[in-house]
């Protein structure tokens, strides 16, 4: 019922910046927590950052101080501003959201298909 579509990935040089976007569309009654995860080749998927509906955030220690998560509730969109990028940030970044897609307001988890971020040294 709901689709999450990421955009903004690409190739950047170390020290550069990139902004990822994730827009939710479909039958949406409400969106609660949203976040970003990433998975590097040969590694497990890991949490990058989370943001609640009221704007409170949590970031992984590996990105704290460099990445900023934000959201625009009017656009059903979450963003990830990435600064001071390092080669170890290279990964497929996935958008995640807990969304009530029914009139009973029961929340279900949704995932985007991912967008590739490559940081060259």
Order of alpha helices (4+ residues) and beta strands (2+ residues): beta-beta-beta-beta-beta-beta-beta-beta-beta-beta-beta
